[in-house]
C-alpha cells in the first residue's frame, strides 16, 4: 500500500509552544500499517530529521512531527 505523509517540522531551537512549519511532501510504501510508520521514520531520518511522532489521524492520514537536527 502507498500512503502520503503530512510532515510537520519543528525548527531547531524552537521555543516551547512554537508551532511547527509544514515540511516537504512525502509518500511511503509498505505492506502493513506498521510498515508505513517505519518507512516514514526511515525516510525522515535519512533526510536528517529526528522523529518526534508518527501516527494516523482519525481520518486515516499519516502525520509525522520531526525536529531539525543541529549541523555538526
Secondary structure by P-SEA (a helix, b strand, c coil): cbbbbbbbbbccccccccccccccbbbbbcccaaaaaaaaaaaaaaaccccccccccccbbbbbbbbbbccc
